[in-house]
Amino acid sequence: MNNVAEKMYGSSPVFNRAVNAARMVAGTDVTVLITGEPGSGKASMAQEIHSASRRSNGRFRMIGCAGIDERQFEAELKAIASGSTLYLDEVADLSLEAQAKLLHFIESVEARRAGYPDVRVLASTGTDLLSLQKSGEFREDLYYRLHVVPLALPPLRERTDDIVLLLKQFTADLARHHGRKAPRYSVTARNLVKQYRWPGNVRELRNFCQRMVILMPGAIVQPADMPLEMRRDNATAAKAGLFSLPEEGVDLFALEGDIIRQAICMSGGNRSKAARLLGLTRDTLLYRVQKHAIEI
């Protein structure tokens, strides 16, 4: 199922584990429950499983479960043709009444009852279905019907090795799609992209690339051209460090000398203790004391 890796893009170990699991289930008709945060690529993974299955010539029918009422849901189920793959997006959002109809549908399909289509069921959720099942918000019998093969997609922040790859690939793909010259990213801009937490996951990164393709075709993207939330997130991360660099910068040589003087003062002039406070060897401290002409 190489097309999963190619279309969804990624080579990090955590992503490859998900791809390998998808490869193993694609050739079967088992029900798969795809879990992951919003924007992590659950619908894309479902589409790729369908494309690599024996049903690839049939329809890929997606039903969005958020906000759908029981009658509309039942009508959607009745409209599914044999040979299709049924993908239930955010299945946790179904009402209890709609869950009952889905359970009856799946049981009828699996029993090959007359009047029911030959379909394969895939479902996704960004919610902990087990917790919902224990609290009575999700049917236990339906949970176990769907939870045959669980497939977890990692959030983008856990795929750090893939972020720059996705940045380049999305930018190139979207530039071709829009007929524009792809922008390039400065080293500083790429560092911001890598350091950002991407709460919207792959979808948010793709949207960012599309914005840059449309607004900055052929240009070199600098941090000032990037969304405020990305710059703010980076600044927050920097402030969480041991030292907050002021906007006007610092004299690093003077700062080092001042820190050494403070360590010597705190240690009462004990060189070994001062070295330990700074995480240095005694000889390295003495070298730096001489460099800054500090009297002990």
N, C-alpha and C positions, 0 to 999 in steps of 0.2 A: 504494500500500500504506500508506495513512495510518493504518490500525489498528495498524501496528507502532509508529509514533511515539506514538500515543495510549495504547496499552496498556503499552508499555515505558517511556514517559515520558522526555523529555530533548530538549534543543535545542542542546547544545554541539556545536561543529564536529566533534569527534572521534566523537561518537555519531552525528551525522547522516551521516557518511561510511559507517558500518556500516549504517545504515538504508537509505541509497541503494543500497548494494550488495545488500542483501536485497530491495529493491524490484525490482531488475533481474533477479535470479535466480528470484523467486517464480513468475513466469509460465512458467518452463521446467521441464523434468524433469531438469536436470543434477544431479549429485551435489555436495553442498556440505559442506565441512569447516569447522565453526565452532570457532574457537579463543578461549581466554580463561581468566583465572584462575577458580578456584572461586567461585561466587556472582555472577559477572559477568552472568548472564542468558542463558547459551547455550541452555538448554532453552526458555526463553520465546521466544527468537529463532526457534528451530526450529518451535515451535508457530505463530508468526505467519507464517512462510514457508508453512507448510501451509495456514493459514487464508486466505491470499491467493492460493493456487494453484488450478488446475483440479480438484485432488483434495480441495478443502475439504469436500465432502459425504462423503468417505470417512473411514476411521479414521486417527487419528494414533497410531501404535503405537510406544511407547518401550521399548527394551531397555536396562537398566542393565548395562554390561559389567564392572563391578567385581565380582570374586568369582564370576562365573558359570562353570560348567564346560562342556566341549564338548558333552556330551549335552543338557544343558538349553538351551544356546544353539541347537543344531540344532533342538530341538523348538520353540523360540520362532520361528525362521525359518520352519518349516513351517506355523505357525499364522497367518501373515500373509495377509490377504485381498487380492485384486486391488482396485486403486483406492485403496490406502492409501499413507500416507507412513510409512516406517520411519525412526525416529530412534534412532541408536546413541549412548547417553550414555557418555562417557569410553571411547572405542573403544581407546585405548592400553592399557587394562587387560586386553584379551583375551589369552588364551594363544596360543602359536603354532599350536596345533591348532585353536582356535576361529577364528583368523585365516584358516586354510586353508579352513575351511567357509564363512566370510563371503566370501572371494574367489570360491569356486565359485558361491555364491548370486548375487553381483552379476554375474558373467560370464553365468550362465544367464538372469538377468532381462534383461540388456542384449541377449542373443542371442534372447530370446523363445522359449526352449526350452519344449516341452510339459511341463506339470506345474508350472511356476513362475509366480507371480503377477505382475501388472503393478503394480509398486511404484516409488516414488521414494525414494532413499536420502539421508538427512541424517546426519551424524556430528559429534561434538564431542570435544574433548580440551583438557585444561589442561596437557598435557605436550608437549614439543617432539618431534613425531613424526619429523621429519627426523633428529634426533640418535639416536632409537631405531632408526630404519631403518639408519643408518650403523653402529650398534653390533650389528646383527643381532637386536635384540629385537622389531623390527616388520618384517613382510615388505615388501620393496621393491615387488613387484608390487601388493600391496594398497594401499600408500601412494599410488601413482600412480592407482589406481582411485578412491580417496577424495578425493585432492587435486586435484579438477577445478576447483572454484571455492572458494578459501579466503576465509573471512569472519572477520575478527578483531574481537572485542568488547573495548573498552578497559576497564581497571579503573576503579573509581569515583574513585580519587585523581586520575585524569587527566580526570575530568568534573566539575571543581570548580563549574562554572557550573550543573550540574544537581542538586547535592546538596540545596539548600534546596527546589527544586522537587519533588524526590522525597520529601523530608521532609513537605512539606505534602500532597502527593497521597496518599502511603501512609497518612498519619494520617487524612485524610478518608475514604479507601476503607475502612480497617479499622474506623473508628468506625461507619460505616454497617453494615458486616458484623456487628459485635458489638452493634449497637443501643445505642451509648454516645455521649455527647457528646465531641467531639474535644478533646483537650488543646491548649493553646497553648504556645509556647516563648518564653521571655524572650530578649532580645537576646544576653545572655551565653551562654545555652544554645545558641542558633543559631550563635554564633561557635565554640563547642566542636564542634558538629556539622560545621562547615565545615573546622575545623583538624584533625580526627581523620583518621587515615590509612585507615580502613575496610579492614582486611586481608580481611574476609569479603565485601567489595564490596556490591552491591545487596541481596543476601540478608541480610547483617548489618544494613543500614540498615532494611530492612523489619521484621526481627525486633525492632529497637529501637523502631520506631514502634508495633508491636503491644504491646510491653511497656508503653509509656507510655499507650496507649489503655486497656489493661486496668487498670493500677495507678493512673492519674491522670486519669480521665475528667473533662473540664471544667475541670481545674486548669491553672495556669501552671507549666510545667516549668522548674525552676531547675537550675544545675549540680550542686547537692547531690543532686538526684533522679536524676542520670544515672549510668550504669555506671562503676565504678571505673576500668576500662581506658581509658575516654574521658577522664576527668579526669587520669589518670596520663600518658597520651600527650601531653596538652596541657602538663602540667607539664614533661615531658621536653623538649618542643620549646622551651619558654620558657628552660630551663636551657642549651640549645644556643646561645642568643643571646649578644650582647656583654656583657650584664649580667644577673645573676640577682637579681630583686627579692626581698628577704627578706619573710617572712610578715607582719612587723610594719610593713612599708612603709618609706618613706624621706622625708626632707625634701629635696625636689627642688632647692630654692633653695640649700640648704647644699651639696648634692652638686655642683651646677654650679660653685659657688665653689671647692670643694676641687679639682675637676678642673682648673680654670683655674690655680690656684696651682701644681699639679703640673707643668703644661705650662710655666709660666714658669720654674719651678725647673729642669726638664730642659733648657730652652733657654738657661740661664745668663742670663736676663733679656732675651734677644733677642726682641722683640715679633713680628717677622715669622716667626721660626722657631716660636715658640709658637703663632701663628695657624695655621701649616701643620700642626702636630701635632694640632690640634683640627678641621681642615677648615674653618676660618673665614677671612674676609678680615681684614686688619690692622685696618680700621676697626671691624668687628663685634667683634673681640676687645677693642679699646680701650673700646668701649661697655660691654661686659660687665665689664671690669675696673673701670670707674667705678661700675657698678651694684652691684658687690660690695665697693666701697671697698678694692680691693686695691692695695697699694703696690708699685711696681716699682723 
